[in-house]
Amino acid sequence: MFVPYHRLAPVLKWLTLALFAYVATGLIVHPDFRQVALATLVPRLTLDRDHIAGLVAILGTTISPYLFFWQASSEVDEMRAAGKRTEAQRRGVRRSELRDARADIFIGMLFSNVVMFFIVMTAAAVLHANGKTDVQSAEQAAQALEPLAGQWSFVLFSVGMIGTGFLAMPILTGSAAYAVKDFLGLKGALSDKPAYRPTFYAIMALSTVIGIALNLVGVDTMRALYLTAIINGLVAPPILILIVLLGSSRDVMGRLVSGRVSKTLTWATVIVMCAAGLGLIVTQVAS
């Protein structure tokens, strides 16, 4: 809470290496890779409420609305740190900067999906295959692995979860603070000192306290995360539509409007997410 973010960011960058513990865990548990490959390339989708809810949750976890706030705000913070303090100074961008940002996002997306793949594979091959479908916390998930897949899988999975927690805290609390302060028209950023923008940091502190309290009062955190992911999956499409429209507008973007490939892929994502969300609502009402 009181460490300047520019000092914390390099630590978080190296902390992402802890996520590869999930990959190592997935290899240690020795799943049936033939079955994994087949299920990956030819997925089975059942059009019932639970399966559609799971699909919406996966989409909501991958394309979460809070990431839009975090990404945009962190870009502005980097510009401010580079000396561009006013909005007028931050207008305009070079193509080299866009290429760097695209490479950064592509690499991040690639590794985040690889890590997610191994988490899903490990949970399916070890927990679900042995009837462990009632896990209510990260602690229970790690403990369930030890008797089923050995001590090393327990240790590696625990390291991955601890690293994920440390990475998620500044991002989740920071994006919440950015969203609230923008909505209320307040000022503040991670590049500011807490004494200078106490309201911004108070929102972060409150978010952290609420997260801790959920654990202390015995809330089923896995269920809470699952429901939150579904909500994210339902909320994200309108924001995506707005982003596509803004990126396609020459009044806003000038000569740097989104290209044909970008717009095609983004609209396809919007269609898939809208279809999944509508399917969930229909099956929910029907049941």
C-alpha positions as CSV (number, residue, x, y, z in Angstrom):
1,M,0.0,0.0,0.0
2,F,2.8,2.4,0.8
3,V,5.5,1.3,-1.7
4,P,5.7,3.6,-4.8
5,Y,4.3,1.6,-7.8
6,H,7.4,2.2,-10.0
7,R,9.4,0.3,-7.4
8,L,6.9,-2.4,-7.0
9,A,6.3,-3.0,-10.8
10,P,9.7,-4.7,-11.4
11,V,9.1,-7.1,-8.5
12,L,5.7,-8.0,-10.0
13,K,7.3,-8.6,-13.4
14,W,9.6,-11.2,-12.0
15,L,6.9,-12.6,-9.8
16,T,5.0,-13.7,-12.9
17,L,7.6,-16.5,-13.2
18,A,5.8,-18.2,-10.2
19,L,2.9,-18.8,-12.6
20,F,5.0,-21.4,-14.5
21,A,4.6,-23.5,-11.3
22,Y,1.1,-24.4,-12.8
23,V,2.8,-25.6,-16.0
24,A,5.2,-27.8,-14.0
25,T,2.3,-29.2,-11.9
26,G,0.4,-30.1,-15.1
27,L,3.4,-32.1,-16.3
28,I,4.0,-33.8,-13.0
29,V,0.5,-35.2,-12.7
30,H,1.0,-37.1,-15.9
31,P,-2.4,-36.6,-17.6
32,D,-3.5,-38.6,-20.6
33,F,-2.0,-36.2,-23.2
34,R,-3.7,-38.0,-26.1
35,Q,-7.1,-37.4,-24.4
36,V,-6.1,-33.8,-23.5
37,A,-5.1,-33.0,-27.1
38,L,-8.3,-34.5,-28.4
39,A,-10.5,-32.6,-26.0
40,T,-8.6,-29.4,-26.7
41,L,-8.9,-29.6,-30.5
42,V,-12.5,-31.1,-30.5
43,P,-14.2,-29.6,-27.4
44,R,-17.5,-31.0,-26.3
45,L,-20.2,-28.4,-25.7
46,T,-23.5,-29.3,-24.1
47,L,-26.2,-26.6,-24.4
48,D,-27.4,-26.8,-20.8
49,R,-27.3,-24.2,-18.1
50,D,-24.2,-25.4,-16.3
51,H,-22.0,-25.8,-19.4
52,I,-23.0,-22.5,-20.8
53,A,-22.4,-20.8,-17.4
54,G,-18.9,-22.4,-17.5
55,L,-18.3,-21.0,-20.9
56,V,-19.4,-17.5,-19.9
57,A,-17.2,-17.7,-16.8
58,I,-14.1,-18.7,-18.9
59,L,-14.8,-15.8,-21.3
60,G,-15.4,-13.4,-18.4
61,T,-12.1,-14.5,-16.8
62,T,-10.1,-14.1,-20.0
63,I,-11.7,-10.7,-21.1
64,S,-12.5,-9.1,-17.7
65,P,-13.9,-5.5,-17.7
66,Y,-11.5,-4.4,-15.0
67,L,-8.6,-5.1,-17.3
68,F,-9.8,-2.4,-19.6
69,F,-9.5,0.1,-16.7
70,W,-6.2,-1.2,-15.6
71,Q,-4.6,-1.3,-19.1
72,A,-5.7,2.2,-20.1
73,S,-4.8,3.8,-16.7
74,S,-1.4,2.1,-16.5
75,E,-0.6,3.4,-20.0
76,V,-1.5,7.0,-18.8
77,D,0.6,6.5,-15.7
78,E,3.6,5.5,-17.8
79,M,3.2,8.6,-19.9
80,R,3.0,10.7,-16.8
81,A,6.1,9.1,-15.5
82,A,7.8,10.0,-18.8
83,G,7.0,13.7,-18.2
84,K,3.8,14.0,-20.1
85,R,1.8,15.4,-17.3
86,T,-1.1,17.1,-19.2
87,E,-3.7,15.5,-21.5
88,A,-2.5,17.7,-24.4
89,Q,1.0,16.3,-24.0
90,R,-0.3,12.7,-24.1
91,R,-2.3,13.2,-27.3
92,G,-0.9,11.4,-30.4
93,V,1.1,8.2,-30.5
94,R,3.9,6.9,-32.8
95,R,3.5,3.7,-34.7
96,S,6.6,2.3,-33.0
97,E,4.8,2.8,-29.7
98,L,1.7,1.0,-31.0
99,R,3.9,-1.9,-32.2
100,D,5.5,-2.2,-28.8
101,A,2.1,-2.2,-27.1
102,R,0.8,-4.8,-29.4
103,A,3.8,-7.1,-28.8
104,D,3.5,-6.6,-25.1
105,I,-0.2,-7.6,-25.2
106,F,0.3,-10.5,-27.5
107,I,3.0,-12.0,-25.3
108,G,0.9,-11.4,-22.2
109,M,-2.1,-13.0,-23.8
110,L,-0.1,-16.0,-25.0
111,F,1.4,-16.9,-21.6
112,S,-1.8,-16.1,-19.6
113,N,-3.7,-18.6,-21.8
114,V,-0.9,-21.2,-21.5
115,V,-1.0,-20.9,-17.8
116,M,-4.8,-21.1,-17.7
117,F,-4.7,-24.2,-19.9
118,F,-2.5,-26.0,-17.5
119,I,-4.6,-25.0,-14.5
120,V,-7.7,-26.4,-16.2
121,M,-5.9,-29.5,-17.3
122,T,-4.5,-30.2,-13.8
123,A,-7.9,-29.6,-12.1
124,A,-9.6,-31.9,-14.6
125,A,-7.0,-34.7,-14.6
126,V,-6.6,-34.8,-10.8
127,L,-9.5,-33.2,-9.0
128,H,-12.4,-33.9,-11.3
129,A,-11.2,-37.3,-12.3
130,N,-11.2,-38.3,-8.6
131,G,-14.6,-36.8,-7.7
132,K,-13.2,-33.7,-6.0
133,T,-15.8,-31.3,-7.3
134,D,-16.7,-29.5,-4.0
135,V,-13.5,-27.5,-3.5
136,Q,-14.4,-24.2,-1.8
137,S,-11.0,-22.5,-1.4
138,A,-7.5,-22.3,-2.9
139,E,-6.2,-24.1,0.2
140,Q,-8.5,-27.0,-0.4
141,A,-7.5,-27.2,-4.0
142,A,-3.8,-27.5,-3.1
143,Q,-4.4,-29.9,-0.3
144,A,-6.5,-32.2,-2.5
145,L,-3.6,-32.5,-4.9
146,E,-1.2,-33.9,-2.4
147,P,-2.7,-37.4,-1.8
148,L,-3.7,-37.7,-5.4
149,A,-0.7,-36.4,-7.3
150,G,2.1,-36.3,-4.7
151,Q,3.9,-33.7,-2.5
152,W,5.6,-31.9,-5.3
153,S,2.4,-31.1,-7.2
154,F,1.0,-29.7,-3.9
155,V,4.0,-27.5,-3.4
156,L,4.1,-26.3,-7.0
157,F,0.4,-25.6,-7.1
158,S,0.7,-23.7,-3.8
159,V,3.6,-21.6,-5.2
160,G,1.5,-20.8,-8.2
161,M,-1.5,-19.7,-6.2
162,I,0.6,-17.5,-3.8
163,G,2.3,-15.9,-6.8
164,T,-1.1,-15.3,-8.4
165,G,-2.4,-13.7,-5.2
166,F,0.5,-11.3,-5.0
167,L,0.1,-10.4,-8.7
168,A,-3.7,-10.0,-8.5
169,M,-3.9,-7.7,-5.4
170,P,-2.5,-4.5,-6.9
171,I,-4.2,-5.2,-10.2
172,L,-7.7,-5.9,-8.8
173,T,-7.6,-3.2,-6.1
174,G,-5.9,-0.7,-8.5
175,S,-8.4,-1.2,-11.3
176,A,-11.3,-0.8,-8.8
177,A,-9.7,2.4,-7.6
178,Y,-9.3,3.7,-11.2
179,A,-12.9,2.7,-12.1
180,V,-14.4,4.4,-9.0
181,K,-12.4,7.6,-9.2
182,D,-13.1,8.0,-13.0
183,F,-16.8,7.4,-12.4
184,L,-16.9,10.0,-9.5
185,G,-14.6,12.4,-11.4
186,L,-11.9,12.2,-8.8
187,K,-8.1,12.4,-9.3
188,G,-5.5,9.9,-8.3
189,A,-3.1,7.2,-9.8
190,L,-0.6,4.7,-8.7
191,S,2.1,7.1,-9.7
192,D,0.9,9.5,-7.0
193,K,1.9,9.3,-3.3
194,P,-0.8,8.2,-0.8
195,A,-0.5,11.4,1.1
196,Y,-1.2,13.4,-2.1
197,R,-4.2,11.3,-3.2
198,P,-5.6,9.7,0.0
199,T,-9.0,9.0,-1.5
200,F,-7.6,6.9,-4.4
201,Y,-5.5,4.8,-1.9
202,A,-8.4,4.6,0.5
203,I,-10.5,2.8,-2.2
204,M,-7.6,0.4,-2.7
205,A,-7.4,-0.2,1.1
206,L,-11.1,-0.8,1.4
207,S,-11.0,-3.3,-1.5
208,T,-8.3,-5.2,0.2
209,V,-10.1,-5.2,3.6
210,I,-13.3,-6.5,1.9
211,G,-11.3,-9.3,0.2
212,I,-9.8,-10.3,3.5
213,A,-13.1,-10.2,5.3
214,L,-14.7,-12.5,2.7
215,N,-12.2,-15.2,3.8
216,L,-12.6,-14.6,7.5
217,V,-16.4,-14.9,7.4
218,G,-16.3,-18.2,5.6
219,V,-17.5,-17.3,2.2
220,D,-17.1,-20.0,-0.5
221,T,-14.4,-18.1,-2.3
222,M,-14.3,-20.5,-5.3
223,R,-18.0,-20.0,-5.8
224,A,-17.7,-16.3,-5.4
225,L,-14.9,-16.2,-8.1
226,Y,-17.0,-18.3,-10.4
227,L,-20.1,-16.1,-10.1
228,T,-17.8,-13.0,-10.5
229,A,-16.4,-14.5,-13.7
230,I,-20.0,-15.0,-15.0
231,I,-20.9,-11.4,-14.2
232,N,-17.7,-10.3,-16.0
233,G,-18.7,-12.4,-19.0
234,L,-22.1,-10.7,-19.2
235,V,-20.7,-7.1,-18.6
236,A,-17.8,-7.3,-21.0
237,P,-19.6,-7.3,-24.4
238,P,-21.1,-3.8,-24.2
239,I,-17.6,-2.4,-23.3
240,L,-16.1,-4.3,-26.2
241,I,-18.6,-2.9,-28.6
242,L,-17.8,0.6,-27.4
243,I,-14.0,-0.1,-27.8
244,V,-14.6,-1.4,-31.4
245,L,-16.7,1.6,-32.3
246,L,-14.1,4.0,-30.9
247,G,-11.3,2.2,-32.6
248,S,-13.2,2.4,-35.9
249,S,-14.0,6.2,-35.6
250,R,-11.7,8.5,-37.6
251,D,-13.0,11.4,-35.5
252,V,-11.5,9.8,-32.5
253,M,-8.5,7.8,-33.9
254,G,-7.6,9.9,-36.9
255,R,-5.3,7.9,-39.3
256,L,-4.7,5.2,-36.7
257,V,-8.1,3.5,-36.9
258,S,-8.3,-0.2,-36.3
259,G,-7.4,-2.4,-39.2
260,R,-9.7,-4.9,-41.0
261,V,-8.2,-7.9,-39.2
262,S,-8.4,-6.2,-35.8
263,K,-12.1,-5.3,-36.3
264,T,-13.0,-8.7,-37.6
265,L,-11.5,-10.5,-34.7
266,T,-13.0,-8.1,-32.1
267,W,-16.5,-8.3,-33.6
268,A,-16.2,-12.1,-33.7
269,T,-15.3,-12.0,-30.0
270,V,-18.3,-9.7,-29.3
271,I,-20.6,-12.1,-31.2
272,V,-19.4,-15.1,-29.3
273,M,-19.6,-13.4,-25.9
274,C,-23.1,-12.0,-26.7
275,A,-24.3,-15.4,-27.9
276,A,-22.9,-17.1,-24.7
277,G,-24.5,-14.5,-22.4
278,L,-27.8,-14.7,-24.2
279,G,-27.7,-18.5,-24.1
280,L,-27.1,-18.4,-20.3
281,I,-30.0,-16.0,-19.7
282,V,-32.3,-18.1,-21.9
283,T,-31.4,-21.4,-20.1
284,Q,-31.6,-19.7,-16.7
285,V,-35.1,-18.5,-17.4
286,A,-36.2,-21.8,-18.9
287,S,-35.0,-23.7,-15.9
